[in-house]
């Protein structure tokens, strides 16, 4: 049964689009932004189809068509979907640097299906690098607009993530966050508000790869106070995710004594309590929304994904300052609830989604969440369910994460801790629920 859609404005201001609210499209500024004293600016007016393709060869025209039809709908599966489907293509009408970047992304994405290197894959790689260099050359010009530089910086992170070039992708993240912080608020900096959710999200990536808290710039002036009813819930959510990842990294630093030995300071424990309280508020919000919604609703799957994020965040934050990983044994019910949510998404996706899964998405999907369950939980039946759901729900590559390597690593971890052998194609074990937990001193 098809999902129920919603009426959306395609020509509203950047601020209303970023906040996912209907814009009244008043000029020079809409009433919604004026009443809340928010900056208000509009995208450049669309131009004719001929202008988009003026001066472009057939390879570039085809690549842009492929981006619009095949790539844009899948880069963000659960958040900010309109950005790729509408905003990026709209800005590309006016900005050559954006257009060259999209051709590069399109060529790289199409090349993900090249299982055997050949002349076609070499040709796509050549097109991608040529377009990448063209975009770069436009950004170093003295008259380059910082809004466009910030916009294209996000596209460059996408490009390097698709190329599995983690270090360069993180360099672009660092540059983009610094530029985002330097841009003044106001109508002249339309990209600052539009791209806020993305740079809040990108700011979390380094901390999954052993970067210590404080070693990477953070987006400033985030709306994280849950009592601020005027602030955008989605922006606050992204800010809360960043704060959650940061507190986990800070806690781990004390556990492994990379900061200093001694007790965890009370200020850090208080921050931990505050974040847990806020995660509880969001968990209740998403759970209530899910329970009141029909599985046919357009955002049902996205709500499941966010509720899973909240649950995993609560478990991890609760345990991040405890030296013994056996503390995770106290959260079996929460682990089971996370897997109930992933099962609900499996049931939902069988009805709502058709065709093969995208090989790359520019966000963390379900794979890192399920990896965490399989890694932290010590009940074999729950670990096996998490592994099975990883096989069913994960994309081949999610942002900077590669499912094949993470799945293989956590599968081997389960095998060693339980002293069993599993079939990687479909891990299962007889009467797994009755298998005792591994001894406390066996932890990989």
C-alpha positions in Angstrom: 0.0 0.0 0.0 1.5 3.4 -0.9 2.5 5.7 1.9 0.5 8.9 2.5 2.3 12.0 1.3 2.1 15.6 2.5 1.7 18.9 0.7 5.0 20.8 0.6 6.1 24.1 -0.8 8.8 23.9 -3.4 9.4 27.7 -3.6 9.5 28.7 0.1 12.4 30.4 1.9 15.5 28.6 3.0 14.7 28.9 6.7 11.2 27.4 6.4 12.6 24.6 4.2 15.4 23.8 6.7 12.8 23.8 9.6 10.4 21.7 7.5 7.4 24.0 7.9 5.2 25.5 5.3 6.3 28.9 4.1 3.7 31.6 3.2 6.2 32.8 0.6 5.8 36.5 1.5 8.3 38.9 -0.1 10.8 40.3 0.8 10.5 38.0 3.8 7.8 35.5 4.9 5.5 36.2 7.9 6.6 33.1 9.7 10.3 34.2 9.8 9.4 37.8 10.5 7.2 36.9 13.5 10.0 34.8 15.0 12.8 37.3 13.9 14.6 34.6 11.9 16.7 35.4 8.8 14.7 34.9 5.7 16.0 34.5 2.1 14.9 32.7 -1.0 16.6 30.5 -3.5 17.5 32.1 -6.9 14.6 31.9 -9.3 14.7 28.8 -11.5 15.7 29.3 -15.1 14.9 27.4 -18.2 16.1 23.9 -19.0 18.3 25.2 -21.8 20.2 27.4 -19.5 21.1 24.5 -17.2 22.6 22.6 -20.1 24.3 25.5 -21.8 27.9 24.8 -22.6 27.7 21.2 -21.3 28.6 18.1 -23.2 26.4 15.1 -23.4 28.4 13.3 -20.6 27.7 16.1 -18.2 24.0 16.3 -19.2 23.6 12.5 -18.7 25.4 12.6 -15.4 23.1 15.4 -14.1 20.0 13.4 -15.2 21.4 10.4 -13.4 21.9 12.4 -10.3 18.4 13.8 -10.3 16.7 10.5 -11.0 18.9 7.9 -9.3 21.3 9.5 -6.8 19.4 12.4 -5.1 16.5 10.3 -3.8 18.8 7.9 -1.9 21.7 9.9 -0.5 19.6 10.8 2.6 17.2 8.0 3.4 15.9 9.2 6.8 16.7 13.0 7.1 16.8 16.1 5.0 15.5 14.3 2.0 14.4 17.5 0.2 17.9 18.9 0.3 19.2 16.5 -2.3 16.0 16.2 -4.3 15.2 19.9 -4.5 17.7 22.3 -3.0 20.9 21.0 -4.6 19.5 20.7 -8.1 18.0 24.2 -7.7 21.3 25.8 -6.7 23.1 23.9 -9.5 20.9 25.9 -12.0 22.9 29.1 -11.0 26.2 27.8 -9.6 28.8 26.0 -11.9 30.8 24.8 -8.9 27.7 23.0 -7.5 26.9 21.6 -11.0 30.5 20.2 -11.5 30.3 18.6 -8.0 27.0 16.9 -8.8 28.4 15.5 -12.1 31.4 14.2 -10.0 29.0 12.6 -7.4 26.9 11.1 -10.2 29.8 9.5 -12.0 31.2 8.1 -8.8 27.9 6.7 -7.7 27.3 5.0 -11.0 30.7 3.5 -10.8 29.8 1.8 -7.5 28.1 -0.9 -9.7 31.3 -1.6 -11.6 32.3 -4.9 -10.0 35.1 -5.5 -12.5 37.5 -2.7 -13.4 37.3 -1.9 -17.1 37.4 0.9 -19.7 33.9 2.2 -18.5 35.0 2.5 -14.9 38.2 4.2 -15.8 36.2 6.6 -18.0 33.8 7.4 -15.1 36.7 8.0 -12.7 38.3 10.4 -15.2 35.1 12.3 -15.6 34.6 12.5 -11.8 38.2 13.8 -11.2 37.9 16.3 -14.0 34.7 17.7 -12.6 36.1 17.7 -9.1 39.0 19.8 -10.2 36.7 22.2 -12.1 34.7 22.8 -9.0 37.8 23.3 -6.9 39.2 25.9 -9.3 36.0 27.9 -9.0 36.1 28.0 -5.2 39.6 29.4 -5.0 38.7 32.5 -7.1 38.8 35.8 -5.1 35.2 36.6 -5.8 33.9 33.2 -4.6 30.7 33.5 -2.4 31.3 31.9 1.0 27.7 30.6 0.9 28.6 28.6 -2.2 32.0 27.6 -0.8 30.2 26.1 2.3 27.6 24.5 0.1 30.2 22.8 -2.1 32.3 21.9 0.9 29.4 19.6 1.9 29.4 18.1 -1.6 33.2 17.5 -1.4 32.7 15.6 1.9 30.2 13.4 0.0 32.7 12.9 -2.9 35.5 11.8 -0.6 33.2 9.5 1.4 32.2 7.8 -1.8 35.9 7.5 -2.7 36.5 5.9 0.8 39.0 8.7 1.4 38.3 9.1 5.1 41.2 11.5 6.0 40.4 14.0 3.2 36.7 13.8 4.0 37.4 14.7 7.6 39.6 17.6 6.4 36.7 18.9 4.4 34.5 18.5 7.5 36.9 20.5 9.5 37.1 23.3 6.9 33.3 23.4 6.5 32.6 23.6 10.2 35.2 26.4 10.6 33.6 28.3 7.7 30.1 27.7 9.0 31.1 29.2 12.4 32.7 32.2 10.7 29.7 33.0 8.6 27.5 35.7 10.2 23.9 35.1 10.9 21.4 36.9 8.7 19.9 36.9 5.2 23.3 37.3 3.6 24.3 33.9 5.0 21.5 31.7 3.7 23.7 28.6 3.6 24.4 28.8 7.4 20.8 28.0 8.3 20.1 25.7 5.4 23.2 23.5 6.1 23.1 23.5 9.9 21.7 20.0 10.3 24.4 18.6 8.0 27.3 20.2 9.7 26.0 19.3 13.2 25.9 15.7 11.9 29.3 15.9 10.2 30.8 17.1 13.4 30.1 13.7 15.0 32.0 11.7 12.4 35.6 12.2 13.6 34.7 10.8 17.1 33.9 7.4 15.6 37.4 7.2 14.4 39.4 7.8 17.6 39.5 11.6 17.5 39.5 12.9 21.1 36.9 15.5 22.2 38.2 19.0 21.7 40.5 18.0 18.8 37.9 18.9 16.2 35.9 22.1 15.7 32.3 22.1 16.9 29.5 24.1 15.2 28.6 26.9 17.6 25.3 28.6 18.5 23.3 25.3 18.2 19.7 25.2 19.4 20.0 22.5 22.1 17.8 23.8 24.9 14.7 21.6 24.9 12.7 24.3 26.7 13.0 26.7 23.7 9.7 26.1 22.0 10.6 28.4 19.1 13.7 26.4 18.2 13.5 23.9 15.4 13.1 20.3 16.8 15.2 18.8 14.1 18.1 21.2 14.6 17.9 20.6 18.3 17.9 16.9 17.6 21.1 17.1 15.6 22.7 19.3 18.3 21.7 16.7 20.9 23.3 13.9 18.8 26.5 15.8 18.6 26.5 16.4 22.4 25.8 12.7 23.0 28.8 11.7 20.9 31.0 14.2 22.6 30.1 13.0 26.1 30.7 9.4 25.1 34.2 10.4 23.9 34.9 12.3 27.1 33.8 9.4 29.2 35.9 6.9 27.3 38.9 9.2 27.7 38.6 8.8 31.5 37.9 5.1 31.3 41.1 4.5 29.3 42.9 7.3 31.2 43.9 9.2 28.0 43.0 12.5 29.8 44.2 11.8 33.4 43.7 9.2 36.1 41.3 9.8 38.9 37.6 10.1 39.4 35.3 11.5 36.7 34.6 15.2 37.6 31.2 16.1 38.8 30.7 18.5 36.0 31.0 15.7 33.5 28.6 13.5 35.4 26.1 16.4 35.5 26.4 16.8 31.7 25.8 13.1 31.4 22.6 13.4 33.5 21.4 16.3 31.4 21.9 14.5 28.1 20.2 11.4 29.4 17.2 13.5 30.4 17.1 15.1 27.0 17.4 11.8 25.2 14.5 10.5 27.3 12.4 13.5 26.2 13.1 12.7 22.5 12.6 9.0 23.0 9.1 9.7 24.4 8.4 12.1 21.6 9.3 9.7 18.8 7.6 6.8 20.5 4.4 8.7 20.9 4.5 9.8 17.3 5.2 6.3 16.1 2.4 4.7 18.1 -0.1 7.3 16.9 1.0 7.0 13.3 0.0 4.5 10.7 2.8 2.4 9.1 1.6 3.9 5.8 2.6 7.4 7.0 5.4 9.0 5.0 7.7 9.5 8.1 7.0 6.2 9.8 10.3 4.7 8.9 12.2 7.9 9.8 10.6 7.9 13.2 11.7 4.3 13.9 15.2 5.3 12.9 15.3 8.2 15.2 13.8 6.3 18.1 16.5 3.7 17.6 19.1 6.4 17.8 17.7 7.7 21.0 17.7 4.2 22.6 21.3 3.4 21.5 22.3 6.9 22.7 20.8 6.3 26.2 22.5 3.0 26.6 25.9 4.2 25.5 25.7 7.5 27.5 24.6 5.6 30.6 27.6 3.3 30.4 30.3 5.5 28.9 31.9 6.4 32.3 31.9 2.9 33.8 35.2 1.0 33.4 33.6 -2.5 33.2 31.8 -3.3 30.0 29.8 -5.8 32.1 27.6 -2.8 32.9 25.8 -3.4 29.6 24.3 -6.6 31.1 21.9 -4.2 32.9 20.4 -3.0 29.6 19.1 -6.3 28.0 15.6 -4.9 27.9 16.8 -1.8 26.1 18.8 -3.8 23.6 15.7 -6.0 22.9 13.7 -2.8 22.4 16.2 -1.5 19.8 15.8 -4.8 17.9 12.0 -4.7 18.1 12.3 -1.3 16.4 14.6 -2.7 13.7 12.1 -5.5 13.2 9.3 -3.0 12.8 11.4 -1.3 10.1 12.0 -4.5 8.3 8.2 -5.2 8.3 7.6 -1.6 7.1 10.3 -1.6 4.4 9.0 -4.8 2.9 5.8 -3.0 2.2 7.1 0.5 1.4 10.4 -0.1 -0.4 11.0 -1.9 -3.6 14.1 -2.6 -5.7 17.7 -3.1 -4.7 19.2 -1.1 -1.7 21.4 1.8 -2.6 25.1 1.0 -2.2 26.0 4.3 -0.6 24.0 6.7 1.6 25.4 10.0 3.0 24.2 9.4 6.5 24.5 6.7 9.2 21.7 4.3 8.6 20.9 1.3 10.8 24.2 -0.4 10.5 26.2 1.5 13.2 23.2 1.1 15.6 23.0 -2.6 15.1 26.8 -3.0 15.2 26.6 -1.4 18.7 24.0 -3.9 19.9 26.0 -6.9 18.6 29.2 -5.5 20.1 28.0 -4.3 23.5 25.2 -6.8 24.4 26.4 -10.2 25.8 23.2 -12.2 25.2 23.8 -14.5 22.3 20.2 -14.5 21.0 20.1 -10.7 20.9 23.5 -10.5 19.3 22.5 -12.9 16.6 19.3 -10.9 15.9 21.4 -7.8 15.6 23.8 -9.5 13.1 20.9 -10.7 11.0 19.3 -7.3 10.9 22.7 -5.8 9.9 22.6 -8.1 6.8 19.0 -7.1 6.0 19.0 -3.4 6.7 22.6 -2.1 6.2 23.7 -0.4 3.0 27.1 -1.4 1.6 28.5 2.0 2.7 27.0 4.5 5.1 28.8 7.8 5.3 32.4 6.8 6.2 31.4 3.4 7.5 31.8 0.2 5.4 29.4 -2.5 6.4 31.5 -5.5 5.2 34.4 -4.7 7.5 32.3 -3.8 10.5 30.0 -6.8 10.1 33.0 -9.1 9.8 34.7 -7.6 12.9 31.7 -7.8 15.2 30.8 -11.3 13.9 34.3 -12.5 14.8 34.0 -10.8 18.2 30.8 -12.8 19.0 32.4 -16.0 17.9 35.5 -15.5 20.1 33.5 -14.4 23.2 31.1 -17.3 23.0 33.6 -19.8 21.6 31.3 -20.8 18.6 31.5 -20.8 14.8 28.9 -18.9 12.9 27.9 -18.8 9.2 28.5 -15.2 8.1 25.8 -15.5 5.4 23.2 -16.0 8.1 24.4 -16.3 11.7 22.3 -18.5 13.9 22.8 -20.9 16.8 20.6 -23.7 18.2 18.6 -22.5 21.3 20.6 -19.3 21.5 18.4 -17.8 24.2 19.6 -20.6 26.6 23.3 -20.0 26.0 24.9 -18.4 29.0 26.8 -15.2 28.8 30.6 -15.4 28.2 32.8 -15.3 31.3 33.4 -11.8 32.5 37.1 -11.9 31.7 36.4 -12.8 28.0 35.7 -9.5 26.3 37.2 -8.6 22.9 
